[in-house]
């Protein structure tokens, strides 16, 4: 089975940045079970996930109230 590793640079509201490598599929949210846990009131417990289909990465919003954005555009999938 192929393993997709995604390297991300995370920029936080307080100005600090960090990098990390994450296995795809990647769940994103406040929940401790998420692969990428973001502790912000703007982030839902299960906010979004990143999937790989045919070597292409997709971001899927999981119905969060505030939504998910890519390059300033709100996305659902």
URUR-V238352 format. One record per helix or strand. SS is the DSSP state (H for helix, E for strand). FROM is the first residue (numbers start at 1). LEN is the number of residues. Records with the same first field share a line. If there is no record, write none. Layout:
# URUR-V238352
SS = FROM-LEN / FROM-LEN
This chain:
# URUR-V238352
E = 4-8 / 17-8 / 26-4 / 36-2 / 48-6 / 56-6 / 68-3 / 73-3
